[in-house]
């Protein structure tokens, strides 16, 4: 890639279209529209990719994937200010997507605006807590902030160099060019393991062997119990008259399973209620019924992007009511209920006017006044 890209990658990775396309679930037709641009980016022809993206956006100015690609091309072309503007706009219009936040953090970090980078990454993680790239990048930002703090402490008190210099050396080693190979971007999971190996992961495998003996030790434990039960049986045979007395005693023992069955039945009912609540939410969204759509969210709902509830509702209304057609389809629904809390994970297909988006979605719900309401939602998890 260009020199601008190499400036970004030593600190944090720039999210590429690969992750973004997977999140939005581009159709095969649209994927072909983007493939030539991604090909240009991969071959280091960022300027050509930017020209292509701008040409496509002339006829589809609202296409989020094209806009995302343009931001990547702008960053790789050495136009960080333009890229920041592009990704900022995407976070405002699609606050549920973590990738634009991640890329904003990359650009801020390249300008040494570490506080802004940290805030952007925290938003990415808040939007999708399972977004591993953002977690890794946030760790890098914290390390950079720590280096700044150690340097400041050293300036203020040079006599403390014996304690501070080893810490600074560790951070410099962490970000040494040889320690952050860009080639491993295709397998991001391997990078953090390599980077953090000196810290503690090596001792962790050593903890595994003790776990195995524990399991083996647990196996013999049940074995002595059958002999204990064996003497009880002869006693019962020696005292036939006592058998009827012991028979009722066995009945209370079977009572707990009965309670478990009833609890299981209650969970099933709760799961069905959660599924119905989600279906009603999707139906209200499809029908652009703002009253029922907004009532699907509880008072405790945490809007994304640090918005107030009123600002979030106004934004949602402008996006939903302004559409001529909306269809929300839910598949692969999985519900986990624990008391008055539930987590629902599913695949969501959203079609509205000229935009088609598909993604994995997670809703957290609570039971409030006899009905299940949404208190948190995230995309991509």
Secondary structure, 3 states (H helix, E strand, C coil): CCHHHHHHHCCCCCCCHHHHHHHHCCCHHHHHHHHHHHHHHHCCCHHHHHHHHHHHHHHCCCCHHHHHHHHHHHHHCCCHHHHHHHHHHHHHHCCCCHHHHHHHHHHHHHCCCHHHHHHHHHHHHHHCCCCHHHHHHHHHHHHHHHHHHHHHHHHHCHHHHHHHHHHHHHHHHHCCHHHCCHHHHHHHHHHHHHHHHHHHHHHHHHHHHHHHHHHHHHHHHHHHHHHHHHHHHHHHHHCHHHHHHHHHHHHHHHHHHHHHHHHHHHHHHHHHHHHHHHHHHHHHHHCCCHHHHHHCECCCCCCHHHCCHHHHHHHHHHHHHCCCCEEEEEEEEEEEEECCEEEEEEEEEEEECCEEEEEEEEEEEEEECCEEEEEEEEECC
